[in-house]
Amino acid sequence: MTHKRLEQIDQRIEKIKAELATIGLMRPGSLTRQFKDSKARTGAYYQLSFTLDMKSRTDYIPRPCLEQVRSEVASYKRFKALTAAWVALSIERSRLRIKLLRDV
């Protein structure tokens, strides 16, 4: 079972690598709609809040750029999910290899 699981992990890691290669432009952060007058909900604008180099930052996003920025934020979230899965699989793979070597 352990050897079969190692093969499954290796196959999944290769799929993750292939998916990562397809990710285009990306930006971290959260895109939110804000209002100049929050009570009257007028003067809407969009801002992207993110942290880079341990510094919190905010970019104001013009309406014509919203869809592009939304796509970039989604790409970044996909990137983070894929790399987290890759790390988890690598840890599992390492533990299985250690177990196999110990059992020999």
Backbone bond lengths (Angstrom), bond angles and torsions (degrees), N, CA, C in turn:
res aa  C-N    CA-C-N  psi(-1)  N-CA   C-N-CA  omega(-1)  CA-C   N-CA-C  phi
1 M - - - 1.456 - - 1.523 111.16 -
2 T 1.314 116.83 -37.33 1.462 119.82 -176.62 1.525 111.43 -64.52
3 H 1.327 116.82 -42.20 1.470 119.53 179.37 1.528 110.82 -65.71
4 K 1.332 116.01 -38.20 1.459 119.97 178.81 1.533 109.73 -65.10
5 R 1.320 116.80 -41.80 1.472 120.56 179.17 1.524 110.47 -64.27
6 L 1.333 117.02 -38.88 1.472 119.77 177.10 1.525 110.85 -59.90
7 E 1.320 116.99 -41.30 1.464 120.85 178.27 1.529 110.70 -64.63
8 Q 1.337 116.34 -41.64 1.462 120.21 178.06 1.530 110.82 -61.52
9 I 1.313 115.98 -43.63 1.468 120.56 179.32 1.522 110.24 -62.33
10 D 1.328 116.49 -45.83 1.474 120.33 179.64 1.527 111.43 -60.66
11 Q 1.333 116.96 -40.59 1.462 120.17 178.66 1.524 111.00 -65.04
12 R 1.322 116.15 -42.64 1.474 119.70 179.66 1.527 110.73 -64.87
13 I 1.316 117.33 -41.04 1.471 120.49 178.16 1.524 110.49 -61.56
14 E 1.324 117.07 -40.51 1.468 119.81 178.40 1.529 110.94 -64.50
15 K 1.344 117.37 -38.56 1.467 120.07 176.71 1.530 110.58 -64.01
16 I 1.319 116.50 -41.07 1.468 120.98 178.91 1.522 109.78 -62.17
17 K 1.328 117.33 -44.32 1.473 120.76 178.68 1.525 110.75 -59.70
18 A 1.332 116.38 -42.14 1.471 120.11 179.16 1.532 110.81 -64.63
19 E 1.334 116.97 -41.17 1.466 120.09 178.22 1.527 111.06 -65.22
20 L 1.316 116.74 -39.47 1.468 120.12 178.99 1.521 111.15 -62.33
21 A 1.320 116.27 -34.22 1.465 120.00 -179.31 1.527 112.07 -67.44
22 T 1.327 117.35 -19.62 1.467 120.10 -178.04 1.525 112.54 -91.20
23 I 1.322 117.50 -9.42 1.464 119.91 -177.65 1.530 108.87 -73.36
24 G 1.316 114.14 131.13 1.463 119.78 -179.82 1.519 111.68 -92.99
25 L 1.323 115.25 -136.98 1.453 120.95 -179.64 1.520 110.59 -64.17
26 M 1.324 115.68 145.54 1.456 119.25 179.66 1.508 111.15 -148.20
27 R 1.340 114.00 153.39 1.464 122.01 177.15 1.515 108.44 -140.35
28 P 1.323 116.76 136.67 1.459 118.51 175.66 1.519 110.00 -79.31
29 G 1.314 115.49 161.85 1.453 119.30 170.32 1.508 114.65 123.93
30 S 1.329 112.66 -176.58 1.452 122.09 178.98 1.524 108.42 -121.81
31 L 1.306 115.17 128.51 1.459 121.39 179.51 1.519 107.84 -98.15
32 T 1.323 116.14 122.08 1.465 120.33 -177.96 1.517 110.77 -132.01
33 R 1.335 114.61 154.46 1.459 120.39 174.80 1.523 107.65 -96.63
34 Q 1.297 115.80 130.77 1.461 122.77 179.83 1.529 108.45 -118.96
35 F 1.326 115.92 165.83 1.458 120.94 178.41 1.520 109.84 -129.43
36 K 1.313 115.96 138.69 1.468 119.83 175.81 1.519 109.86 -64.93
37 D 1.332 116.23 -38.19 1.466 121.39 174.82 1.530 106.46 -118.92
38 S 1.317 116.24 98.47 1.460 120.26 -173.43 1.528 113.01 -69.27
39 K 1.321 117.42 -29.98 1.470 119.09 -179.93 1.529 111.50 -70.42
40 A 1.313 115.55 -44.04 1.468 119.78 179.50 1.526 111.71 -86.58
41 R 1.319 116.48 -8.40 1.471 123.73 -178.14 1.532 111.29 52.88
42 T 1.326 115.02 51.16 1.458 121.21 177.67 1.527 108.88 -120.85
43 G 1.319 114.36 159.59 1.461 119.57 178.75 1.520 112.33 73.95
44 A 1.327 117.04 46.39 1.462 121.30 -177.31 1.530 111.45 -65.88
45 Y 1.318 115.25 141.02 1.462 122.63 173.12 1.520 107.40 -148.89
46 Y 1.325 116.39 165.58 1.460 121.29 -177.15 1.521 109.68 -117.27
47 Q 1.326 114.23 142.45 1.456 118.03 176.49 1.530 109.22 -136.55
48 L 1.321 114.20 148.51 1.455 122.85 176.89 1.523 107.10 -111.53
49 S 1.322 116.17 117.36 1.466 121.27 179.40 1.523 108.64 -106.31
50 F 1.331 116.05 133.54 1.461 120.06 -179.07 1.518 109.77 -156.37
51 T 1.321 115.04 167.94 1.456 121.63 176.64 1.520 108.15 -118.22
52 L 1.311 115.91 131.74 1.461 122.03 178.85 1.520 107.96 -141.01
53 D 1.298 116.40 129.61 1.469 122.09 -177.25 1.532 111.18 54.70
54 M 1.336 114.80 41.81 1.460 122.99 177.47 1.532 112.69 62.69
55 K 1.323 117.01 22.93 1.461 121.78 176.46 1.518 108.82 -123.76
56 S 1.328 115.05 130.96 1.454 120.32 176.94 1.528 108.69 -76.87
57 R 1.324 114.99 137.07 1.466 119.49 -177.81 1.522 109.29 -137.22
58 T 1.312 115.33 158.77 1.457 121.85 176.24 1.517 108.80 -138.30
59 D 1.318 115.80 130.54 1.459 122.17 173.99 1.523 107.93 -115.16
60 Y 1.303 116.31 137.05 1.461 120.73 174.92 1.516 107.33 -88.86
61 I 1.320 116.18 133.30 1.458 121.70 -173.39 1.532 109.47 -112.51
62 P 1.338 117.13 118.80 1.464 119.59 177.33 1.540 110.61 -69.08
63 R 1.322 116.13 149.31 1.465 121.40 -177.41 1.534 113.79 -52.21
64 P 1.325 120.11 -42.11 1.473 118.53 -179.30 1.542 113.29 -63.09
65 C 1.310 117.65 -17.36 1.469 121.22 -177.52 1.525 113.03 -99.84
66 L 1.320 117.78 -1.03 1.470 121.78 -173.75 1.524 113.17 -57.16
67 E 1.318 117.34 -50.34 1.468 119.79 -176.11 1.522 111.40 -63.32
68 Q 1.326 117.35 -39.99 1.462 120.68 177.88 1.525 111.05 -62.86
69 V 1.322 116.69 -45.54 1.464 120.64 -179.24 1.532 110.38 -66.79
70 R 1.326 116.97 -39.61 1.476 119.48 176.18 1.529 110.82 -59.04
71 S 1.306 116.35 -42.30 1.461 121.41 178.45 1.533 111.05 -63.63
72 E 1.333 116.41 -41.89 1.466 120.61 179.75 1.526 111.35 -66.14
73 V 1.331 117.23 -39.17 1.465 121.25 178.32 1.535 109.71 -65.99
74 A 1.334 117.26 -42.02 1.468 121.15 178.02 1.528 110.55 -63.55
75 S 1.327 116.92 -38.98 1.466 120.52 177.98 1.525 110.87 -63.43
76 Y 1.325 116.44 -39.61 1.463 119.89 179.33 1.533 110.74 -65.90
77 K 1.330 116.59 -41.30 1.468 119.83 178.32 1.527 110.46 -63.13
78 R 1.317 116.80 -39.56 1.470 120.90 177.35 1.528 109.99 -64.56
79 F 1.325 116.76 -43.31 1.462 121.84 177.13 1.528 110.98 -57.11
80 K 1.334 116.72 -47.50 1.466 121.13 -179.16 1.533 111.06 -62.86
81 A 1.336 117.12 -41.66 1.466 120.45 179.74 1.529 111.06 -65.01
82 L 1.321 116.23 -42.87 1.463 119.80 -179.87 1.520 111.96 -65.95
83 T 1.320 117.45 -42.98 1.466 119.06 -179.65 1.523 111.04 -68.70
84 A 1.326 117.96 -34.27 1.466 120.43 176.46 1.534 110.27 -64.89
85 A 1.331 116.59 -41.58 1.464 120.25 177.64 1.521 110.78 -64.33
86 W 1.332 116.95 -40.27 1.463 121.73 179.14 1.531 110.35 -61.60
87 V 1.306 117.06 -45.09 1.466 121.13 179.59 1.530 110.49 -62.78
88 A 1.333 116.90 -44.68 1.466 120.23 179.64 1.526 111.01 -61.59
89 L 1.326 116.71 -43.13 1.462 119.99 177.59 1.521 111.83 -65.08
90 S 1.319 116.94 -38.07 1.467 120.51 178.84 1.526 111.49 -64.63
91 I 1.314 116.36 -39.07 1.466 120.12 177.46 1.525 109.70 -64.57
92 E 1.331 116.20 -46.40 1.469 119.67 178.82 1.525 111.00 -60.41
93 R 1.334 116.02 -42.46 1.463 121.02 179.64 1.526 110.85 -62.12
94 S 1.309 116.55 -43.78 1.458 120.79 179.89 1.527 111.08 -62.40
95 R 1.316 116.58 -43.33 1.467 120.30 178.83 1.525 111.56 -62.89
96 L 1.340 116.44 -40.74 1.465 119.40 177.94 1.524 111.73 -65.01
97 R 1.320 117.12 -41.23 1.474 120.78 178.40 1.529 110.72 -62.56
98 I 1.327 116.66 -41.50 1.462 120.31 178.16 1.522 109.84 -63.12
99 K 1.327 116.20 -42.24 1.464 120.43 179.42 1.525 110.45 -62.36
100 L 1.335 116.68 -43.49 1.462 120.66 178.99 1.528 111.07 -61.66
101 L 1.303 117.01 -43.49 1.461 120.66 -179.61 1.530 111.09 -67.47
102 R 1.300 116.71 -35.05 1.466 121.13 179.35 1.522 111.16 -69.32
103 D 1.341 116.35 -35.33 1.470 121.45 -177.94 1.517 113.84 -77.04
104 V 1.317 116.54 -13.80 1.479 120.11 -178.57 1.486 112.01 -78.84
